[in-house]
Amino acid sequence: MVRSQPTRGEIWLVDLGLAQKTRPVVIMSVKPTGDERVVVSYIARTTSTRGTQYEVPHEAPGFKPGVFDAQSIGTIPVARLLKRIGTLDADTFGKVQTVLKSWLDF
């Protein structure tokens, strides 16, 4: 069970099921308040890169080289977050936001 509420830009370990396994994700959504659903939206991190325009490279201590892939956006209940494993630096988080906007054509 999650002991604290996830915050935008934090990296959490999440069990995404058999298809995607347990992997790091960066939280993209704001904290739910009041009667809102207790869910978060995320972008998954992968080490299986494809070199698309929607990938943002990420290298940090404790991580294998990989990318945050805006095409791997999802939403899950907060209860499915396993543990907080870091915070994405502001520059990389900004790049993730930019490619997400491009992917969604915002």
Secondary structure, DSSP 8 states (H G I E B T S, - for coil): --SS---TTEEEEEE--TTT-EEEEEE-S----TTS--EEEEEEEES-----TTEEEE--TTS-SEEEEEEEEEEEEGGGEEEEEEE--HHHHHHHHHHHHHHHT-
